[in-house]
């Protein structure tokens, strides 16, 4: 239950961040909005790490270098979301983002990418994804 709650909170904030970034991007530019968002996110995360006195960050040398680049993905995410919201609106953007997230998660589970334990997918999972894609197509008309 706790995991679902955090997933819902994360989903809410992803959407709110996308809308706020689109507004910032309108005022100062898309890459500038990404920069501001990345910086404020860094400051907030640093503050929370210090507040909770979490010293496990010192173990970063144990993390594979490829995984340490994951933060840079956020610049692409922010730029893409801002551009998409300006082009197709919030609802269709978020629906499309969810499909893309689900697709990459699906393949990550199937193939065990990034050292994730492989999961077996069955017909219900394929039907669920197809229904979500159909929903996005319906939203776009």
N, C-alpha and C positions, 0 to 999 in steps of 0.2 A: 504494500500500500504506500509506503514511504517513497519508493521509487516512482510510482505513478504520480504522486503529488509533486515531486520535484520535476518530472517530465512535463507536467501541466504548467507549472510555474515557468520553466524554461521556455516552453512554447509561447506562453503569454508575453514574456519579455523579448523573445526573438521578434515577434510581430510588432510590439511597441517600438523596439529599437529600429526596425525597418522603416516604420512610418516616421519616426523622429529623424532618422538619417536622410530620408527623402526630403524632408523639409529643410534640414541643414544643407543638403546638397543643392537645393534650389537657391538658397541664399549665398553660399560660398563656393560651390562646386563639388563634384562627386568625390574626387580624390582627397580634397580638403576635408570633406565630411568623414571619409574613411580614416584620415589621419587623426582628426579630433576624437572620433569614437574610439580608435585604438588607444590613444593616449589616456583618455578618461577611464577606459576599461583597465588599463595597466595600473593607473593610480588607485582605482577602487580595489583591484585585486591585491595590490601591495599593501594598502591600508588594512584590508581584512586579514591578510596573512600576518601582519604585525599585531593586529588586535587579538587574534586567536593564538599568537605566539607559536605558529606552526613552523618548526625548524626543519621539516623533512625536505625542504627545497634544496638543502645542502647535498642531497643524494642525486642531484641532476646528472652527475657523471655516469651514473648507472643506466641512464636512459639512452637508447639508441639515437644517434645523431639525426636520423631521418625523422623521428618523432618530435625532436626539438624544433623542427621547422613548422610544426602544425599551427603555431600562432600566426604565421604569415598567411595562412589560408584565409584568415579573417578579413584581410584587406580585399581579397578577391570576392569573398562573400558579401561584404558591405557594398562594394562597388556594383556587383551584380544585382543585389536587392534594390539598391537605389535606382539603378537604371530600369529594372523591371517594373518597379512601382510607378515610375514616371510613364512608362510605355503602356502597361496593361492593368494598372491599379493594384490595390492591396490584396483583395480577395484572390484574384487569379495568380498573383505572384506567390502568395503563401501556399496556395493549393499546389502550384507547380513545384515549389521548394520542397513541400512535404513528399511529393511523388519522387523527386530526385533523391531526397534523403532515404526514403524507403527502399528505392532501387539499390543504392550503394550499400545500405545496411543488409539488404537481402543477399547481395553477392558476397559481402564480407562474411556473413554467416555461412553461406554455402561453401566458399573456398577457404575459409579460415584466414583471411588476410589480416595483417597486423597482429599476428599471434593470438587471434580470437579462436576459441574452440569452435570447430565446425558444427553446424546445425543441419539437420535433415529437413528439407522443405517438402511439403506435400501439397496435394491439390487445393485444400482450403487457403493456403498462403498465396498460391498463384491466382486463385479466384478473387481474393481480397485485393491484391494489387491491380488486377484487371478492373475491378469495380471502382477503385480510386482513380485510375486513369480515365475511365468512362465519366466519372464525376467531374474531373477537370475539363474534359472535352465539352461536357454539357454546360459548365460554367462559362466557357469561352464563347458560347453562341448567344 
